[in-house]
Amino acid sequence: MLSTGAPPDWAQVEVAVPRSSGRLPGISMAGFCHRSPAPVDIAMVAHPSVTLLVDLSDGEGIVYDIHGRRERGSVVVGLLPGDFRATGRGVGQCLQIRFEPVAAAAVFGASIELTGTLAALEDVWGRDAEQAEDRLRAAASWDERFTIVADVLGRRLRARPPVHPEVAYTWRRTLTSRGRVRVDGLADEVGWSRKRLWSRFRSQLGISPKRAAQLVRFDHAAHLLAAGNAAAGVAAESGYVDQSHLHREVKTFAGLTPTAVATAPWLAIDDVAWPASSPNRSPAKNGERSPYLR
């Protein structure tokens, strides 16, 4: 996220993360409690996941806006949200859940309808949304909330068929390679034609393989910029042709310059709330293959 008004004062924000034993594959959670009464206006920077924001605040709550579409309360944000803003005031609590696209497809169904936009959680889950929120509000601790979420999501994961293993493998290779893969090569690895992989991947995950690689590459570059690395070095390490190429991609995904992304206040807390987003995480070894391809 990048501040466009008052950035969060992280000294006034408590961040909670679940114990490793309570985590689900492809899903990560963090709880935020903002104790400052000051208003906050934040623009969210794209990352390679579908996001569920459960607003546990009292009063008016948080307002989200994408291209003029506004929702208040708990929302689901699809991939590639573009100009996405969140505003709120006063003491508040929010549970943020990130779903890798493969997990999102299992929890929400085909995510293509969510791509580039947001929806109220109740429009996606119906009555289950209200029941889940009531349970989370009644919980006495973040640990209890994480347990509730794991239960709710676990049941939804078991109730839906998974995406094709070839699609899941393609996503995993895209992520572990930090977006530096070719679609033709991935199609060969899974034994599909390029056209078939492109079609199945997009229909199930809501994004094309090429766009997914660009988003993953951007996410890695954004975290390197936030870590204080120079744009020229980030461009080279992230696989961009040159610094101008990096600049164009950052503008496309965030509407901002690399310098502006580097100072995004939300990225400053990512290593606490989302340690897997660290630019120091290790990519998979070359040639790593999914078990189904043995």
C-alpha positions in Angstrom: 0.0 0.0 0.0 1.1 3.6 -0.5 -0.2 6.5 1.5 -2.0 9.2 -0.3 -3.2 10.9 2.9 -2.1 10.1 6.4 0.2 7.0 6.4 -0.3 4.5 9.2 1.7 5.1 12.4 3.0 1.6 12.9 3.8 2.4 16.5 0.0 2.6 16.9 -0.7 -0.7 15.1 -0.6 -4.1 16.6 0.1 -6.9 14.1 -0.7 -10.5 14.8 0.1 -13.6 12.7 -1.0 -17.2 13.2 1.2 -20.0 14.5 2.7 -22.1 11.8 0.5 -25.1 12.9 -2.7 -23.2 11.9 -1.7 -22.2 8.4 -3.4 -23.5 5.2 -1.5 -24.1 2.0 -1.6 -21.0 -0.3 -3.3 -18.9 2.3 -1.7 -16.4 4.7 -3.4 -14.3 7.4 -2.5 -11.2 9.5 -4.6 -9.3 12.0 -4.2 -5.5 12.4 -5.4 -3.4 15.3 -5.1 0.4 14.7 -5.3 2.3 18.0 -4.9 5.9 16.6 -8.0 8.0 16.1 -6.4 9.8 13.2 -7.9 9.2 9.7 -6.0 7.1 7.3 -6.2 7.2 3.5 -4.1 4.4 1.7 -3.7 3.3 -1.8 -3.1 -0.5 -2.1 -0.3 -1.8 -4.4 -1.1 -5.0 -6.3 0.4 -8.3 -5.1 -0.1 -11.8 -6.6 -3.1 -12.9 -4.5 -6.8 -12.5 -4.0 -7.4 -10.6 -0.8 -10.1 -11.0 1.8 -10.4 -8.1 4.2 -12.7 -8.7 7.2 -13.6 -5.5 8.9 -13.9 -6.0 12.6 -14.1 -2.3 13.5 -16.9 -0.7 15.4 -18.7 2.2 13.9 -18.5 3.2 10.3 -15.7 0.9 9.4 -13.4 0.9 6.4 -14.4 2.1 2.9 -12.8 0.6 -0.2 -12.8 2.1 -3.6 -11.7 0.7 -7.0 -12.3 2.8 -10.1 -15.3 4.5 -8.4 -16.9 1.3 -7.1 -17.2 1.7 -3.3 -17.8 -1.0 -0.7 -17.9 -0.7 3.1 -17.0 -3.4 5.5 -15.7 -6.8 4.6 -14.6 -7.3 0.9 -13.0 -9.6 -1.5 -10.4 -8.0 -3.8 -9.5 -9.7 -7.0 -6.2 -9.8 -8.8 -4.9 -6.7 -10.5 -7.2 -4.2 -8.6 -5.5 -1.1 -10.2 -6.2 2.1 -8.3 -7.5 0.7 -5.0 -7.9 2.9 -2.0 -8.9 2.2 1.6 -10.0 5.0 4.0 -11.0 4.9 7.6 -10.9 6.7 10.9 -10.4 5.9 14.5 -9.7 2.7 16.4 -10.3 -0.3 14.2 -9.4 -4.0 13.6 -9.0 -5.8 10.3 -8.2 -9.4 9.4 -6.5 -9.6 6.1 -6.3 -12.9 4.3 -4.2 -13.4 1.1 -5.1 -16.3 -1.2 -2.7 -17.5 -3.9 -4.8 -17.8 -7.0 -5.0 -21.6 -6.8 -6.3 -21.4 -3.2 -8.7 -18.5 -4.2 -10.2 -20.6 -7.0 -10.9 -23.4 -4.4 -12.4 -21.0 -1.8 -14.3 -18.6 -4.0 -14.8 -20.5 -7.3 -13.3 -19.3 -10.6 -11.9 -15.9 -9.8 -12.1 -14.4 -13.2 -15.2 -12.4 -12.2 -13.2 -10.8 -9.3 -10.2 -9.9 -11.4 -9.7 -6.1 -11.5 -12.5 -5.3 -9.0 -13.8 -5.9 -5.5 -17.1 -7.3 -4.1 -18.7 -7.3 -0.7 -18.0 -10.5 1.1 -21.7 -11.1 1.6 -22.2 -11.0 -2.2 -19.6 -13.7 -2.6 -20.5 -16.0 0.4 -24.1 -15.1 1.1 -25.3 -15.9 4.6 -22.0 -17.7 5.4 -20.3 -14.3 5.5 -22.5 -12.9 8.3 -22.1 -16.1 10.3 -18.3 -16.0 9.9 -18.1 -12.3 10.9 -20.2 -12.9 14.0 -17.9 -15.7 15.1 -14.8 -13.6 14.5 -16.2 -10.6 16.4 -17.1 -12.8 19.4 -13.6 -14.3 19.5 -11.5 -13.4 22.5 -8.1 -13.3 20.8 -6.4 -13.2 17.4 -5.3 -16.9 17.9 -9.0 -17.8 18.3 -9.8 -15.8 15.2 -7.1 -17.5 13.1 -8.5 -20.9 14.3 -12.0 -19.9 13.2 -10.8 -18.8 9.8 -8.8 -22.0 9.3 -12.0 -23.9 10.1 -14.2 -21.9 7.8 -11.7 -22.0 4.9 -10.8 -25.6 5.5 -14.5 -26.6 5.0 -14.8 -24.6 1.8 -11.6 -26.1 0.5 -12.8 -29.6 1.1 -16.2 -28.8 -0.5 -14.9 -27.6 -3.9 -12.9 -29.5 -6.5 -9.3 -28.2 -6.9 -8.0 -26.6 -10.0 -6.3 -28.8 -12.6 -3.0 -30.0 -11.3 -1.3 -28.7 -14.5 -2.7 -25.2 -13.7 -1.6 -25.4 -10.0 1.9 -26.5 -11.1 2.1 -23.6 -13.6 1.2 -21.1 -10.9 3.7 -22.6 -8.5 6.5 -22.5 -11.1 5.6 -18.9 -11.9 5.8 -17.9 -8.2 9.0 -19.7 -7.3 10.8 -18.4 -10.4 9.6 -14.9 -9.5 7.9 -14.5 -12.8 10.9 -15.4 -14.9 9.4 -18.2 -16.9 8.1 -18.6 -20.4 4.6 -19.9 -21.1 5.8 -22.1 -23.9 8.3 -23.8 -21.6 5.6 -24.3 -18.9 3.3 -25.8 -21.5 6.0 -28.3 -22.4 6.6 -29.2 -18.7 2.9 -30.1 -18.1 2.4 -31.7 -21.5 -0.2 -29.3 -22.8 -0.3 -27.0 -25.8 0.3 -23.3 -25.1 -3.3 -22.5 -26.2 -4.8 -25.1 -23.8 -2.6 -23.9 -20.9 -3.5 -20.3 -21.5 -7.2 -21.0 -21.7 -7.4 -23.3 -18.6 -5.2 -21.1 -16.5 -7.2 -18.0 -17.3 -10.6 -19.6 -16.8 -9.6 -21.1 -13.4 -7.4 -18.3 -12.0 -8.8 -15.2 -13.6 -5.5 -14.1 -15.2 -3.4 -15.2 -18.1 0.0 -17.0 -17.5 1.9 -14.1 -19.0 0.1 -11.6 -16.8 0.6 -13.7 -13.8 4.3 -13.8 -14.4 4.4 -10.0 -14.8 2.5 -9.5 -11.5 4.8 -11.9 -9.6 7.9 -10.1 -11.1 6.4 -6.7 -10.1 5.8 -7.9 -6.6 9.3 -9.1 -6.1 10.7 -5.8 -7.6 8.4 -3.7 -5.3 9.8 -5.5 -2.2 13.4 -5.0 -3.4 12.7 -1.3 -3.9 11.1 -1.1 -0.4 14.2 -2.8 1.0 16.3 0.2 -0.2 17.8 -1.2 -3.4 18.5 1.1 -6.3 16.1 0.9 -9.2 18.8 0.0 -11.7 19.9 -3.0 -9.6 16.3 -4.0 -9.0 15.6 -4.0 -12.7 18.5 -6.3 -13.4 17.8 -8.7 -10.5 14.1 -8.9 -11.3 14.6 -9.7 -15.0 13.6 -6.4 -16.6 15.3 -5.4 -19.8 16.4 -2.1 -18.2 15.4 0.6 -15.7 12.9 2.1 -18.2 11.2 -1.3 -18.5 10.9 -1.5 -14.7 9.5 2.0 -14.6 6.8 1.1 -17.2 5.8 -2.1 -15.4 5.6 -0.3 -12.0 3.4 2.4 -13.5 1.2 -0.2 -15.1 0.6 -2.2 -11.9 0.7 0.6 -9.3 0.2 3.9 -11.2 3.3 5.1 -9.4 7.0 5.6 -10.0 9.5 3.1 -8.6 10.6 5.8 -6.2 7.1 6.2 -4.8 6.6 2.4 -4.5 9.9 2.2 -2.6 8.4 4.4 0.2 5.0 2.6 0.4 4.3 2.4 4.1 2.5 -0.9 3.9 5.5 -2.6 2.3 7.4 -1.5 5.4 5.4 -3.9 7.5 5.3 -6.8 5.1 8.3 -8.6 6.7 6.3 -8.7 9.9 2.8 -9.6 8.6 3.8 -11.4 5.4 7.4 -12.8 5.9 7.1 -14.9 2.7 7.1 -11.6 0.8 10.7 -10.9 1.8 12.9 -10.3 -1.2 15.4 -12.6 0.5 13.1 -15.7 0.1 14.8 -18.4 -2.0 13.2 -19.4 -5.4 12.8 -23.0 -6.2 15.8 -24.8 -7.7 15.8 -25.1 -11.5 13.9 -28.0 -12.7 11.8 -28.4 -9.5 8.7 -30.4 -10.4 5.4 -31.1 -8.9 4.7 -34.6 -7.4 2.0 -35.2 -10.0 4.6 -35.1 -12.8 6.7 -37.9 -11.4 
